[in-house]
Amino acid sequence: VYAGVDLKDSVLNGIGWSRATLAIDPVGAADQPDFMQAYRKGCKGGRCAICTVSFSGTDDAKDVEQAMDLNPASFCGYEKVRNGYVGEMRGFYGSPQWKKIMVETSGENCCRTDAAGHSLGGSLANMFAACANQKVHDEADKPHFEGSSNDVNLVTFAPVALSVAPFYDGEPKGMRYSISDGDIKPLPNSLKLKIQSLYAQTLDTLGQTNESNKLEMAIRQIEELPDDRRGAVLAGLEQQTAEGISQVMFGVLLQNPGVAQVAQKWAEFAMANKQYFQYAYDAVPGLYPGLVDPQMEYAPLKHEKSQQPIATDGGMTSDAPGNSYDYMQTMWGLFGNSVQPKALWFPNHALCCYIQALSSDPVVKDSADCGSDLFKSNHPSVEVSWVACSSPTWR
């Protein structure tokens, strides 16, 4: 469910589902608000076999800004949760339809209740399921879940990791999916040092001369090390600069005037080294190293329009799949892909990539235009091609 696009009624009804109540975040963006949609299936005599609460994913600049707010916050008895997403979740409490959805998806009205979502929507579904199932009462959040099911399953597609510790209470029922790539070529140390040099030059351009000089000195010291020691020391330096490099990238993508003077240089660097920043996995689950997902079943999926093999790191885990990938490669691939004209920000993240990977219907799986075949536009400025699955841009 997104503000701009939604499944066609014929598609939804064809698989036995119907829409129930829609809640809109009253503090979201006015042109593309965030949605929380209830769905029902197999209803008879006022009770349904399955009820689902689905949350919309990232589709506007405000969502991106909230995603970048990593300050720790408390939520429903959990600590050190991403503050931006806590604010996003709490925004829905103000919707007049919130309480109605709690009742519609309660154990009294549903044999089974799922929370589901793609991207940011998956992270919000995680928070919803965790608080609905939470047995510890807090004053800020748990009261809003009064009347809801206390046994919510969780089904997510490429969610963004939320917290330092696994953020899910009770039995971890459900499944977490992400598009994977089992054949990643690591970045050479020579290129990693060039990335650090680019960042040092950027710091100097932005007036942070002392920090630039310190970084340049660290780079020279690493260059003087023997090869067998260089990698470990360079990895430590990358940890120190990762947040700053990410901030510059997102600043360029959001057209922040503060980094406008380096935007062209960073775009040229990405394109010049394109061959190293290639992958067929979904970049989103690996955006924030150190944060984890719920402790539950994880299933890696193959990109249907790629020849890359599937990764084999599935099973019961709370580790975000991106933690096994090279963070700098993830970020530079995302950045390079995003600065291209009309490209999606997040490579291999489109909703149709997941629909086609999971579908057993050959018509859906082989669809040349999943977006137009399955979805309708709800907004005059949004094209359904936005959710279509393209071949990995940099493959």
KOLMI-782429 format. One record per atom (N, C-alpha, C): residue in three letters; x, y, z. Coordinates in steps of 0.1 Angstrom, whole numbers, plus 2048, in hexadecimal, padded with zeros to 3 digits. Each point is the difference from the previous one (the first is absolute). Example, Ala and Ser with C-alpha at 12.3 -4.5 7.8 and 13.67 -1.06 7.14 Angstrom:
ALA8847C784E ALA7F780C800 ALA80980C800 SER7FC80B7F9 SER80980B800 SER7F880B808 
//
This chain:
VAL8087F4800 VAL7F880C800 VAL80980C800 TYR7FD8097F7 TYR80780D7FF TYR7F680B7FD ALA80480C802 ALA7F680B7FE ALA7FE8027F1 GLY80B7FE7F8 GLY7FF8037F2 GLY7FB7F47F7 VAL8037F4805 VAL7FC7F47F8 VAL7F97F6809 ASP7F87F77FA ASP7F97F6808 ASP7FD7F47F6 LEU7FE7F4806 LEU7FC7F57F7 LEU7F28037FA LYS7FF7FC7F3 LYS7F38017FA LYS7F57F8807 ASP7F4805801 ASP7F57F9807 ASP7FF7F27FA SER8017FE7F3 SER7FE7F37FA SER80B7F6805 VAL80C805802 VAL80B7F8805 VAL7FE7FC80E LEU7FC80A808 LEU7FE7FD80F LEU7F57F6802 ASN7F58037F9 ASN7F47F7801 ASN8037F27FB GLY8088007F5 GLY8037F37FA GLY8087F6809 ILE80780680A ILE8077F7809 ILE7F97FF80E GLY7F3805800 GLY7F87FD80B GLY80080B80B TRP80780B7FE TRP80180A80A TRP7F680C7FE SER7FD80780A SER7F880D7FF SER80680A809 ARG7FE80D7FC ARG80580A809 ARG7F680380B ALA80580380C ALA7F880480B ALA80380F803 THR80380480C THR80280E803 THR80E8057FC LEU80080C7FC LEU80D8077FC LEU80280C80A ALA80C800806 ALA80480B809 ALA80B8087FA ILE7FF80D801 ILE80A8097FA ILE80880780B ASP80D8007FF ASP80880780A ASP7FD80F7FF PRO7FA80680A PRO7FC80F7FE PRO80C809801 VAL80C7FB803 VAL80C809801 VAL8097FD7F4 GLY7FC7F77F6 GLY8087FD7F5 GLY80080B7F5 ALA8077FD7F5 ALA80080A7F5 ALA7F28017FA ALA7FC80C7FD ALA7F28037FB ALA7FE7FA7F2 ASP80A8007F8 ASP7FE7FC7F2 ASP8007F07FF GLN8097FA808 GLN8017F1800 GLN8007FB80E PRO7F5800807 PRO7FF7FC80E PRO8037F2802 ASP8047FC80D ASP8037F3803 ASP7F37F8804 PHE7FF7F47FB PHE7F47F8801 PHE8027F480A MET7F57FD807 MET7FF7F3807 MET7F37FA7FC GLN8017F57F9 GLN7F47FA7FA GLN7FD7F2806 ALA7F47FE804 ALA7FB7F3805 ALA7FB7F87F4 TYR8037F37FF TYR7FA7F77F6 TYR7FA7F4807 ARG7F77F97F9 ARG7F97F4806 ARG7FF7F67F5 LYS8007F3804 LYS7FF7F57F7 LYS7F87F5807 GLY7F77F97F9 GLY7F97F4805 GLY7F680480B CYS7F980A7FE CYS7F680580B CYS7F37F97FF LYS7FB7FC80B LYS7F37F9801 LYS7FA80380E GLY7F3805800 GLY7FA80280C GLY80680A809 GLY80780A7FA GLY80680B808 GLY80E7FD805 ARG8057F47FD ARG80E7FC804 ARG8087FC7F3 CYS80C804800 CYS8097FE7F4 CYS80B7F6803 ALA8047F87F5 ALA80B7F7802 ALA80D807802 ILE80280A7F9 ILE80D808801 ILE7FD80F7FF CYS806807809 CYS7FF80F7FF CYS80F8057FF THR80280A7F9 THR80E8067FE THR7FF80F802 VAL80A805807 VAL80280F801 VAL80D8027F8 SER7FF8097F6 SER80B8027F7 SER80380F800 PHE80D803800 PHE80580E801 PHE8078047F3 SER7FE80C7FC SER8078057F4 SER80F802802 GLY8087FF7F6 GLY80E802800 GLY80480E7FD THR80D8017FF THR80680D7FD THR7FC8057F2 ASP7FA80C7FF ASP7FC8057F3 ASP80080F7FF ASP80780780A ASP80180E7FF ASP80C805808 ALA80480C7FE ALA80C805807 ALA7FF80080F LYS7F4802805 LYS7FE80080F LYS8037F3805 ASP7FC7F57F9 ASP8037F3805 ASP80F7FE801 VAL8078057F6 VAL80F7FE800 VAL80680880B GLU7FB80C803 GLU80580780B GLU7FE7F980E GLN7F47FA801 GLN7FE7F980C GLN8097F3801 ALA8037FA7F5 ALA8087F5800 ALA80E803804 MET80480C7FE MET80E805804 MET80180480E ASP7F5801807 ASP80080380F ASP8037F4808 LEU80D7FD803 LEU8047F4807 LEU80180280F ASN7FC80B805 ASN80180280E ASN7F87F5808 PRO8057FB80B PRO7F97F5807 PRO7F4806807 ALA7F57F8800 ALA7F4803807 ALA7FA7F4806 SER7F7802809 SER7F87F5807 SER7F37FE7F8 PHE7FC7F37FF PHE7F47FE7F9 PHE7FA7F3806 CYS7F4801806 CYS7F87F5805 CYS8097F6809 GLY808806808 GLY8087F880A GLY80E7FC7FA TYR8028037F3 TYR80D7FD7FA TYR80980D800 GLU80D7FE801 GLU80980B801 GLU8098007F3 LYS80680C7FE LYS8098027F5 LYS7FA7FC7F2 VAL7F48057FE VAL7F97FE7F3 VAL80280D7F8 ARG8007FF7F3 ARG80280C7F8 ARG7F580A802 ASN80580C803 ASN7F680B804 ASN7F78047F4 GLY8068007F4 GLY7F88047F4 GLY7F47F77FE TYR8027F3802 TYR7F67F67FE TYR7F680080B VAL80580380C VAL7F780180C VAL7F580B7FD GLY80580B7FB GLY7F880B7FC GLY7F67FD7F5 GLU8057F87F7 GLU7F77FC7F5 GLU7F57F7805 MET8037F6808 MET7F67F7806 MET7F6807808 ARG805809809 ARG7F7807809 ARG7F780A7F8 GLY8048047F4 GLY7F78097F8 GLY7F37FA7FD PHE8007F27FF PHE7F37FA7FC PHE7F680080C TYR80580180C TYR7F780080C TYR7F680C7FF GLY80480A7F9 GLY7F780C7FE GLY7F57FE7F6 SER8017F57F8 SER7F67FE7F6 SER7F27FC807 PRO7F58067FB PRO7F37FC806 PRO7FD7F17FD GLN8077FA7F6 GLN7FD7F27FD GLN8097F6807 TRP809805808 TRP8097F7807 TRP7F97F5809 LYS7F7805808 LYS7F97F7809 LYS7F77F67F9 LYS7FA8057F5 LYS7F87F77F8 LYS8087F47FA ILE80C8037FC ILE8097F57FB ILE8047F780B MET80280580C MET8037F780C MET7F57F6802 VAL7F48047FE VAL7F47F8802 VAL7FF7F67F4 GLU8018057F4 GLU7FF7F87F4 GLU80A7F4800 THR80C802805 THR80A7F67FF THR8027F980E SER7F7801809 SER8017FA80D SER7FE7F17FF GLY8047F980B GLY7FE7F2800 GLY7F27FC800 GLU7F7809804 GLU7F27FD800 GLU7FA7FF7F2 ASN8068087F7 ASN7FB8017F3 ASN8087F97F5 CYS80C7FB804 CYS8097FA7F7 CYS8077F3806 CYS7FF7F67F8 CYS8077F3805 CYS80F802800 ARG8058087F7 ARG80F803800 ARG80280F7FB THR809807807 THR80380E7FC THR80F8017FD ASP8028067F4 ASP80E8027FC ASP80280F7FF ALA80D804803 ALA80480E7FD ALA80A7FF7F4 ALA7FF8087F6 ALA8087FE7F4 ALA80480D7FA GLY80B8007F8 GLY80480D7FA GLY80D7FE7F8 HIS8028097F7 HIS80C8007F8 HIS80980C803 SER80D7FF802 SER80980B802 SER7FC80680E LEU7FE80D800 LEU7FC80780D LEU7F37F9805 GLY7F77FC7F7 GLY7F47FA804 GLY8037F3808 GLY80B7F97FC GLY8037F4808 GLY80580380E SER80880B801 SER80580480D SER7F4804809 LEU7F68077FB LEU7F4804807 LEU7F87F4804 ALA7FF7F67F7 ALA7F97F4803 ALA8077F980C ASN80D800800 ASN8087FB80B ASN7FD80680D MET7FF80D800 MET7FC80880C MET7F27FD805 PHE7F77FF7F6 PHE7F27FD803 PHE7FF7F2807 ALA8067F67FA ALA7FF7F2805 ALA80780080E ALA80B806801 ALA80780080D ALA7F880680B CYS7F980B7FE CYS7F980780A CYS7F37F9803 ALA7F97FB7F5 ALA7F47F8802 ALA8027F4809 ASN80C7FA7FE ASN8037F3807 ASN80780380E GLN80480C802 GLN80880480C GLN7F87FD80C LYS8067F980A LYS7F97FD80D LYS80380B80B VAL80B8087FD VAL80380A80A VAL7F980D7FC HIS7F980680A HIS7F880B7FD HIS80880D802 ASP7FF8097F6 ASP80680D801 ASP7F580B7FE GLU80280C804 GLU7F680A7FF GLU7FF8077F3 ALA80B8007F8 ALA8008077F3 ALA7FA7F97F5 ASP8017F37FF ASP7FC7F97F4 ASP7F67F4802 LYS8027F8809 LYS7F87F4802 LYS7F1803801 PRO7FC80B807 PRO7F2803801 PRO7F98027F3 HIS8088047F5 HIS7FA8027F3 HIS7FC7F37F9 PHE8067F5805 PHE7FD7F37FA PHE7F57F9808 GLU7F9807808 GLU7F57F9808 GLU7F57FB7F6 GLY7FD7F3802 GLY7F67FA7F8 GLY8057F97F4 SER80D8017FD SER8077FA7F5 SER8037F1803 SER8047F97F6 SER8057F2802 SER80D801808 ASN8027F6809 ASN80D800807 ASN8087F47FB ASP7FD7FC7F4 ASP8087F57FA ASP8018027F1 VAL80780B7FC VAL8028057F3 VAL80C7F97F9 ASN7FE7FA7F4 ASN80B7FB7F8 ASN80680C7F9 LEU80D7FE7FB LEU80780A7F9 LEU8057FB7F3 VAL7FD8077F5 VAL8047FD7F3 VAL80680C7F9 THR80D8017FE THR80680C7FB THR8097FD7F3 PHE80180B7F8 PHE8087FF7F4 PHE80A80C800 ALA80C7FC801 ALA80B80A801 ALA7FE80B80A PRO7FD7FC80D PRO7FE80B80A PRO80E806804 VAL7FF80C804 VAL80C807805 VAL8027FC80F ALA80C7FC804 ALA8027FB80E ALA7FD80C809 LEU7FB7FD80C LEU7FA80A809 LEU80880380C SER8077F6806 SER80580280D SER80D7F8802 VAL80680280C VAL80D7FA804 VAL7FD7F1803 ALA7F57FD807 ALA7FC7F3804 ALA7F47FC7F8 PRO7FE7F27FE PRO7F47FC7F8 PRO7F3806806 PHE7F98057F7 PHE7F4808803 PHE7F37F97FD TYR7FE7F5808 TYR7F37F97FE TYR7FE7F780C ASP7F4800805 ASP7FD7F980D ASP7F77F47FD GLY8027F6808 GLY7F87F47FE GLY8067F77F5 GLU7F87F67FC GLU8057F67F6 GLU8028077F3 PRO80B7FF7FA PRO8038077F3 PRO7F97F87F4 LYS7F38027FF LYS7F97FA7F5 LYS8008097F4 GLY8017F97F4 GLY8008087F4 GLY80D7FE7F8 MET80380A7F8 MET80B7FF7F7 MET80580E7FC ARG80D8017FE ARG80780C7FB ARG8077FC7F3 TYR7FE8097F6 TYR8057FD7F3 TYR80980B7FB SER80A7FD7F8 SER80880B7F9 SER8067F97F3 ILE8018097F6 ILE8077FB7F4 ILE80F800803 SER8067F47FC SER80E7FE804 SER8097FE7F4 ASP80D7FF802 ASP80A7FE7F6 ASP80B7F8806 GLY8027F47FB GLY80A7F7805 GLY80E8007FA ASP80280B7F7 ASP80D8007F9 ASP80580F800 ILE80480580C ILE80480E801 ILE80F8007FF LYS8068097F8 LYS80E8027FF LYS80480B80A PRO8097FE809 PRO80480A80A PRO80780C7FA LEU7FF80B806 LEU80780C7FB LEU80F7FF803 PRO8088037F6 PRO80F800803 PRO80480B80A ASN80A7FE808 ASN804809809 ASN80480E7FA SER8067FF7F3 SER80480C7F9 SER7F48097FE LEU7F47FA7FD LEU7F48087FD LEU7FB80580E LYS8017F880A LYS7FB80580D LYS80880C805 LEU80D8007FD LEU80880C804 LEU7FC80C7F7 LYS7FD7FE7F3 LYS7FB80B7F8 LYS7F3806805 ILE7F77F8806 ILE7F4805806 ILE80380880C GLN8097FC808 GLN80480880C GLN80780D7FB SER8078007F6 SER80780C7FB SER7F580A7FB LEU7F67FB7F9 LEU7F58087FB LEU7F980780B TYR7FE7F880B TYR7F980680C TYR80880A806 ALA80D7FE801 ALA80980A806 ALA80080D7F8 GLN8007FF7F3 GLN7FF80C7F7 GLN7F3807802 THR7F67F8802 THR7F2806802 THR80080780D LEU8057FB80B LEU80180680D LEU80780E7FE ASP80B8007F9 ASP80780D7FE ASP7F880A7F8 THR7F97FB7F6 THR7F78097F8 THR7F5806809 LEU7FB7F8809 LEU7F5804808 LEU80580880D GLY80C803800 GLY80680980B GLY8047F880C GLN8007F3800 GLN8057F880C GLN80E7FC7FE THR80980A7FF THR80E7FE7FD THR8077F780A ASN7FE80280D ASN8077F780A ASN7FC7F27FE GLU7F37FD7FE GLU7FC7F27FE GLU8067FA7F3 SER8008097F6 SER8067FB7F4 SER80F7FC801 ASN807809807 ASN80F7FD802 ASN8027F3808 LYS7F87FE80A LYS8017F4808 LYS7FD7F37F8 LEU7F68017F7 LEU7FD7F57F8 LEU80B7FE7F5 GLU80580A7FB GLU80B7FF7F6 GLU80C7F9807 MET80380480C MET80B7FA807 MET7FE7F1803 ALA7F47FC804 ALA7FC7F2802 ALA8027F87F3 ILE7FC8067F5 ILE8017F97F3 ILE80F7FE7FC ARG80880A802 ARG80F7FE7FE ARG8067F5808 GLN7FC7FF80D GLN8057F6809 GLN7FC7F27FB ILE7F47FF7FB ILE7FB7F37FB ILE8077FC7F4 GLU80380A7F7 GLU8077FD7F3 GLU80E7FB803 GLU80680380C GLU80E7FC803 GLU8007F2807 LEU7F47FB803 LEU8007F3807 LEU8027F57F6 PRO8057F4804 PRO8017F47F7 PRO7F27FB7FD ASP7FF7F97F5 ASP7F37FC7FB ASP7F87F880A ASP8077F7808 ASP7F97F8809 ASP7FA80780C ARG80480C802 ARG7FA80880B ARG7F780B7FC ARG8018037F3 ARG7F980C7FB ARG7F17FE801 GLY7FB7F47FD GLY7F17FE7FF GLY7F980280D ALA8067FB80B ALA7FA80180D ALA80080F805 VAL80A8077FE VAL80180E804 VAL7F68097F8 LEU8007FD7F3 LEU7F78077F7 LEU7F17FD804 ALA7FD7F4804 ALA7F27FD805 ALA7FD80980C GLY809802809 GLY7FE80880B GLY7FD80F7FC LEU8088057F6 LEU7FE80D7FC LEU7F28027F9 GLU7FC7F57F8 GLU7F38017FA GLU7F480180A GLN8027F980B GLN7F580180A GLN7FF80E806 GLN80B807801 GLN80080E805 GLN7FA80A7F6 THR8027FD7F3 THR7FB80A7F6 THR7F37FC7F9 ALA7FB7F4803 ALA7F47FB7F9 ALA7F480A801 GLU7FE80580C GLU7F4808802 GLU80280D7F9 GLY80C806800 GLY80280D7F9 GLY7FE7FE7F1 ILE8067F57FB ILE7FF7FE7F1 ILE7F17FE7FC SER7F87F9809 SER7F27FE7FD SER7F980D800 GLN803809809 GLN7F980D801 GLN8038087F4 VAL80C8007FB VAL8038077F3 VAL7F77FA7F5 MET8007F37FF MET7F87FA7F5 MET7F1804801 PHE7FA7FE80B PHE7F2804801 PHE7FE80F7FF GLY80A808804 GLY7FF80E7FE GLY7FF8037F1 VAL8097FA7F8 VAL8008027F2 VAL7F27FB7FA LEU7FB7F4804 LEU7F47FB7FA LEU7F4809804 LEU80080680C LEU7F5808804 LEU80280F7FC GLN80B8027F8 GLN80480D7FB GLN80180B80B ASN8077FB80A ASN80380980B ASN80B80B7FC PRO7FC80D801 PRO80A80A7FB PRO80D7FF807 GLY8017FB80C GLY80D7FF807 GLY80A7F77F9 VAL7FC7F77F7 VAL80A7F77FA VAL7FF8027F0 ALA7F980A7FC ALA7FE8027F1 ALA80D8017F9 GLN80A806806 GLN80D8027F9 GLN8087F47FE VAL7FD7F5807 VAL8077F37FE VAL7F77F67F8 ALA7F48037FD ALA7F77F67FB ALA8057FA7F3 GLN8048097F7 GLN8057FB7F3 GLN80C7F7801 LYS809804809 LYS80C7F8802 LYS7FD7F2805 TRP7F77FF809 TRP7FC7F3806 TRP7F97F77F5 ALA7F78077F8 ALA7FA7F87F6 ALA80A7FB7F5 GLU8098087FD GLU80B7FC7F6 GLU8087F4806 PHE80380180D PHE8087F5806 PHE7F87F3800 ALA7F3800803 ALA7F87F47FF ALA8007FA7F2 MET7FE8097F6 MET7FF7FA7F3 MET80E7FB7FB ALA80B807804 ALA80D7FB7FC ALA8047F3805 ASN7FA7FC80C ASN8037F4806 ASN7F47F6801 LYS7F78027F6 LYS7F47F97FF LYS8027F0801 GLN80A7FC7F9 GLN8037F1800 GLN8027FA80E TYR804808809 TYR8027FA80E TYR7F4801809 PHE7F68097FC PHE7F5802808 PHE7F37F97FA GLN8027F47FD GLN7F67F87F9 GLN7FB7F580A TYR7F37FF800 TYR7FA7F5808 TYR7F17FE7FC ALA7FB7F4803 ALA7F27FD7FC ALA7F77FF80D TYR80680380B TYR7F87FF80D TYR7F880D803 ASP7F67FF808 ASP7F980C805 ASP80980880A ALA80280C7FD ALA809808808 ALA7FA80480E VAL7F3801800 VAL7FA80680C VAL8037F980D PRO7FF7F3801 PRO8027F980D PRO80E802805 GLY80A8047F8 GLY80D802805 GLY80580F802 LEU7F6809800 LEU80480E801 LEU80680480E TYR7FD7F880A TYR80480580E TYR8077F5807 PRO80D7FE7FE PRO8077F5806 PRO800801810 GLY7FF7F5806 GLY7FF80080F GLY7F27FF805 LEU7F68047F8 LEU7F27FE804 LEU7FB7F27FC VAL7F77FB807 VAL7FB7F27FD VAL7F18007FD ASP7FC7F47FB ASP7F27FD7FD ASP7FA7F780B PRO7F37FD800 PRO7FB7F7809 PRO8067F27FF GLN8017F980B GLN8057F2800 GLN7F47F77FB MET8017FD7F3 MET7F57F97F9 MET8067FA7F3 GLU7F77F87F9 GLU8057FA7F4 GLU80380A7F5 TYR80B7FF7FA TYR8048097F5 TYR8027F87F3 ALA7FA8047F5 ALA8017F97F3 ALA8078097F6 PRO80C7FE7FB PRO8058077F5 PRO7F97FC7F3 LEU7FE80A7F7 LEU7FA7FE7F3 LEU8098037F5 LYS7FE7FA7F5 LYS8088037F4 LYS7F980B7F8 HIS8088097FB HIS7FB80A7F7 HIS7FC7F97F3 GLU7F38017FC GLU7FB7F87F5 GLU8068057F2 LYS80680C800 LYS8058057F3 LYS810801801 SER8067F7808 SER80E800801 SER8057F27FF GLN80C7FE7FC GLN8067F3800 GLN8087FC80C GLN80180A80A GLN8077FE80C GLN7F97F5808 PRO8087F7806 PRO7FB7F6809 PRO7FA80580D ILE7F77F9806 ILE7FA80480D ILE80A7FE80B ALA80080980A ALA8087FF80B ALA7FB7F4809 THR8087FB808 THR7FC7F4808 THR7FF80380F ASP7FF80D804 ASP80080380E ASP7F2802806 GLY7F77F67FD GLY7F2801805 GLY8007F980E GLY7F37FD804 GLY7FE7F980D GLY7FC80980B MET8007FB80D MET7FC80880B MET80B809804 THR7FE80D7FE THR80B80A803 THR7FA80E802 SER807808808 SER7FD80E801 SER8098097F9 ASP80A7FA7F9 ASP80A8087F9 ASP7FA8067F4 ALA80280D7FE ALA7FC8067F3 ALA8087FB7F5 PRO7FA7FC7F5 PRO8087FA7F5 PRO80B8087FB GLY7FE80D800 GLY80A8097FB GLY80D800808 ASN7FF7FC80D ASN80C7FF808 ASN80B7F77FA SER7FC7F77F7 SER8097F77FA SER8068067F3 TYR7FB80B7FC TYR8058077F4 TYR80A80B804 ASP8078057F6 ASP80A80B802 ASP7F780D800 TYR80180780C TYR7F880C802 TYR80380A7F5 MET80D8037FE MET80380A7F6 MET7FB7FC7F2 GLN8017F47FD GLN7FB7FB7F3 GLN7F18037FF THR7F97FC80B THR7F1802800 THR7FD80F7FE MET807809807 MET7FC80E800 MET8048067F2 TRP80C7FC7FB TRP8048067F3 TRP7F77FB7F5 GLY7FC7F3801 GLY7F77FB7F6 GLY7F2807800 LEU7FC80380C LEU7F3807802 LEU80180E7FB PHE80B807804 PHE80280E7FC PHE8028017F0 GLY8087F77FB GLY8028017F1 GLY7F47FD7F8 ASN7F87F6805 ASN7F37FD7FA ASN7F780C801 SER7FF80780B SER7F680A803 SER80380D7F8 VAL80D8037FD VAL80380C7F9 VAL7FD7FF7F1 GLN7FD7F47FB GLN7FC7FE7F2 GLN7F28067FE PRO7FD8057F4 PRO7F38057FD PRO7F57F6802 LYS7F5803806 LYS7F47F8802 LYS8037F3807 ALA80A7FF807 ALA8037F3807 ALA7FA80080E LEU7FC7F4804 LEU7FC7FE80E LEU80C803809 TRP7FD80580C TRP80A803809 TRP8077F3805 PHE7F87F6802 PHE8067F4806 PHE8007F47F6 PRO80C7FC7FC PRO8017F57F6 PRO7FA7F3805 ASN7F97FA7F6 ASN7FA7F2802 ASN7F680080C HIS7FA80B802 HIS7F780180C HIS7F18017FC ALA7FD8017F3 ALA7F28027FB ALA7F77F5805 LEU7F4803803 LEU7F67F7805 LEU7FE7F47F7 CYS8008027F3 CYS7FE7F57F7 CYS80B7F6800 CYS80C804804 CYS80B7F6801 CYS7FC7F580A TYR7F980480B TYR7FC7F780A TYR7F47F87FC ILE7F78067F9 ILE7F47F97FB ILE8047F57F6 GLN8098047F7 GLN8047F67F6 GLN8097F5806 ALA80880380A ALA8097F6806 ALA7F87F6807 LEU7F4804806 LEU7F87F7808 LEU7F57F97F9 SER7FC8067F5 SER7F47FB7F9 SER8037F27F9 SER7F67F8800 SER8017F37F9 SER7F88017F3 ASP7FA80B7FD ASP7F88027F4 ASP8098057F5 PRO8027F87F5 PRO8098037F6 PRO7FC80D7F9 VAL7F48047FF VAL7FC80D7FA VAL80580B808 VAL8007FF80E VAL80580B808 VAL80F800800 LYS8067F4801 LYS80F7FE801 LYS8078057F3 ASP7FA7FE7F5 ASP8068047F3 ASP7FB80D7FB SER7F8807808 SER7FA80D7FB SER80B80A7FC ALA7FF8057F4 ALA80980B7FC ALA7FE80D807 ASP7F4802805 ASP7FC80C806 ASP7F77FE80C CYS8057FA80A CYS7F97FD80C CYS7F880C806 GLY80680C7FF GLY7FA80C805 GLY7F28027F9 SER8008017F3 SER7F48027F9 SER7F67F5801 ASP8057F3800 ASP7F87F5801 ASP7F87FF80D LEU80680380B LEU7FB7FD80D LEU7FB80D808 PHE80580B7FC PHE7FE80C809 PHE7F980B7F8 LYS7FA809808 LYS7F980C7FB LYS80680C807 SER7FF80B7FA SER80580D806 SER7F5807807 ASN80480580C ASN7F6807808 ASN80480F800 HIS80A8047F9 HIS80480E800 HIS8058047F2 PRO7FB80C7FC PRO8038047F2 PRO80F8017FD SER808802809 SER80F8027FE SER8077F3801 VAL7FA7F5803 VAL8067F3803 VAL7FD7F67F5 GLU80B7FA7FA GLU7FE7F67F6 GLU8027F2806 VAL7F87F77FB VAL8017F2806 VAL80E7FA7FD SER8078057F6 SER80D7FB7FD SER80A80180C TRP7FC80880A TRP80880280C TRP8027F3808 VAL7F67F77FF VAL8017F4808 VAL8057F47F7 ALA8028027F3 ALA8047F57F7 ALA80F7FC803 CYS8027F37FE CYS80E7FB803 CYS8088007F3 SER80B808800 SER8098017F5 SER80C7F6802 SER8077FD7F6 SER80C7F9801 SER80A808809 PRO8087FA808 PRO809808809 PRO80780A7F8 THR7FE80D804 THR80580B7F8 THR80F8007FC TRP8077FB80A TRP80F8007FE TRP8067F27FD ARG7F77F77FC ARG8047F37FB ARG8018007F1 
//
